[in-house]
């Protein structure tokens, strides 16, 4: 008997360069055997060199997209990425409360690789207060975790775990603290759940094509969580998938700046 194909929804911004946002999400879903649907929260004029413009739709249109998907399609997991402003954050939170999808992965997208703000400052509080309590797992990097908590970024693994616990106290069921900003030889992440903590080690891959890594990891978790049943094995496998996508990224020749990872390394 064939395994079921799960439906996964990305709620995120569009990257016209194709390396991050909903484009990366849909690629990761497909590469990992899930069917992808999308709700677009922002349009970005973007390439491998940076973001030159952002257009955010009216929050009511975001709600219309969400209701259209949930009213017709069984959604097994949701990945949330760029939300642009507080009105859209609240619209997404209201829709999640109405439709109650079984698994929610919240990627706290705030700043692009080119240091362009992707979330209005006043929206950070809305993200923390409205969406964190609805998340099955939140996946911040160290600056994002610090911004949500109003503290300095963690500089060691003990502080990473401490901040992960603090984010759980704000309502998230689980937190994946991503250690890419530590600057160590490896790239350790910490999964913080109610039942304890799990260190997920991994090599620091020395490549320049790192655009869309956060989007890809959170999307991989969303695609694998329904398939694996439990969160920890889904997170571990998602991290391995991203590592391989980074290692294969040199095969791509996309743009003149920070290029994308290779989502389809298994197939191409």
N, C-alpha and C positions, 0 to 999 in steps of 0.2 A: 504494500500500500504506500502511495506517495505521501510524504510529509505535508502537513497543511502549509499554505502560503499565508503568512500574516500580513495585515494591512497596517502600515505605519504612516503617520501624518507628521510632516514638518511644518512648523509655524515659524517663519523666518524671513529674512530679507533676501533679495535677489542680487547676485554678483554677476555683472555683465561679463566679467572675465572668465567665469565658469569655475573658479577654483575654490570658492567658499560659499556660504549661504545655502539657499535651497538647491542650487546646482550640485554642490558637494554632497548635501544630504541625500538627494535622490540617487546620486551615483553610489554612495555607500549602501543605501537600502538595497539597490539592485544587485550590487556585488555580493551582498550577504544574504540574498534569497528572500527579500521582503518586497511587497508591493508598496510603492510610495505615492502618497497624495500630498498636496501642498496648499498652504495658505500664506499668501505673500503680505508681509507687514511693512515692507519698504522696498523701493527701487534704488539701487545705487549705480552711479556711473563709476565704474571701477575696473582696474586692470592690475597687472602684477606690480606696477609701480605705486599704486595708491588709489584712494577714493577722491574723486573730483566733485561729486554732487550726490545729494540724497533727496529723494522725494518720498514722503510718508503719506499713504492714503488716509482718508477719513476713517476714524475708528469704527464708524458704522459699517463701512464696506468690509473691514476685517471681520466684524461680527457676521455679516452676510456670508462671507466665504466659509467661516467656521460652521455656521448652521447648515449650509448647503452640504458640506462634507459629512458632518455627524448625522444629519437627517437621513442619509442614504447609505453610507458606507460603515460597516463595522470597523472600528478603529481599535487595534490591539495595543498600540503604544503611540505616544506623542513625543516628539522632540521639539523643544522651543529654543529658538536662537535669537537673532536680532529683533528687538521690539520698538526701537526708535524713540518712543515718547510715553509719557504716563498714561495718556488716554488709551493707547493701544495695549499697554500692560493691563489696564483695568478691563478692557474689552475681552482680552484673552482669558483673564482670571474668571470673569463672569461666565464665559462660555464653558470653561472647564468645570465650573461648579454645576452648570446646568446639565452637561452631557456626561460628566464623570467617567472619562476614559480610565481603563484599569492601570495603566502605567504612564507616568509622565517623567521625561528627562528634561531638566532645565539647564541649558548652557547659558551662563550669565554673560552674554556678549556685551561688552562695553566699549572696547577700543580695538581698532583694526591693527593688522600687522604694521601698517604704515603710520600708526599713531593717530588715526583719525577717530574722533568720538562717534560711536555708533548708538549711544544711548544718552538722551538728554540728562543732565545732572539731576534735575528734579524727579526723574523717573526712577532713580536708584532706590529711593525710599518705597515707591510703589511696588517695585520688583521684590524688594525684601518683605514687605508687609502683605502683598496680595498673592504673589506667586510661590514664594518659598514654602508656605504651608501646604500647597497643593502638589508639591514635587515628590515623586518617588525617589529621585536622586537629582542632586544639583552638582554641576561639574565645573567649579571655578578654577582659574589659575590663581597664582598667589596675589597679584595686584587686585583682581576682582574680589577675592575673598576678603581682602583687607578693606576695600571700599564698602562692601556690604556690612562689615562689622564696625567700621569707623576706627580702625587700628592700623598700625604699620604692617607691611607685608612680612610674612614669616621668612626667617632666614635659615631655619634648620628644620629637620623632620619632626622634632618634638613640637615645635610651634605649629607646624602644618596640622598635626593631629589635634592640637588644642583648638585651633581655629575651626577645624572640621566639626568638632564637638559643639563649638559655639554656634555654628550655622545650623546644626541639628536642633539646638535648643530654640532656634527661631521658627522651627516647624518642619523643616525638610526631613523626610524619613531616612535618607542616606546622603552622604556627601563624598564625592571623589575629589580630593585635593590634588591638583596637578602640580608636580614639582619641576616643571621645565624651567622656571625662572630661578631655581636654586643656583645654577651655574656649576653643579658638581659633574663628575665624570660620567655618572649614569643619570637617568631621568626617573626618579622614584615618584610614584603616586601613592596616595593613601586612601583606601576606601574605609569610611567611618560609618558604621551601622549601629543599630540599637544593641546588637549582639556582640559587638566588638570591632576591632580594627584589623585591616589586612594591608600589608605592604606589597605593592606591585612594582617590582623593580623592572628595569629595562635599560638597554643601551641608549646613550645619547647619540643619535645618528648624525654624523657630520655632513649634512647636505644643506644646500641653500634653498631648495624647494620645500618650504614649510607653510605655504599659504593654505589656509583652510584646515589646519590640523585639529583645532578645537571643535569646529563644526563636524569634521569627519569622525572624531572619537565619540562625541555625544550621539551622533546618528548611528554609529555602529552599535553602541549600547542599546539604543531604541530598537534597532532591527533584531538584535540577538536576544534581548531579554525575553520576549514571548517564546522564542524557540528553545532557549535553555531552561526556562522556568524560574531559575533563581538568579538573583542579581549578580552575585560575586563571580560565577563562571562567565556570565555575559560581559562583565566589565573586563575581566582578564583576557578573554578572547578578543574583545574590541581593541584593547591596547596592543595585542600581538598583531592584529590586522593593520593598525595604524603604523606600527614599526615597519612592517613589510612594505606598506605603501610609501613610506619615507625612503626606505632603502632602494626602491625601484623608481623613485621620482626622477632620477637623472635620465631615464629613457625618454622623458617628455621634453619637448622643446617649445615651451609656451611663454612668450613674452620676454622682456628684458630686465625684469626686477625679481621679486620673490615669487617663484613659480609654484604651481600646485603639486600636491602629492599624487601618486598614481593609484587611483581607486581600483582600477581593473587589472592590477598586477598579476592576478591569477589567470587572466584570460588573454591578455594581449602579450 
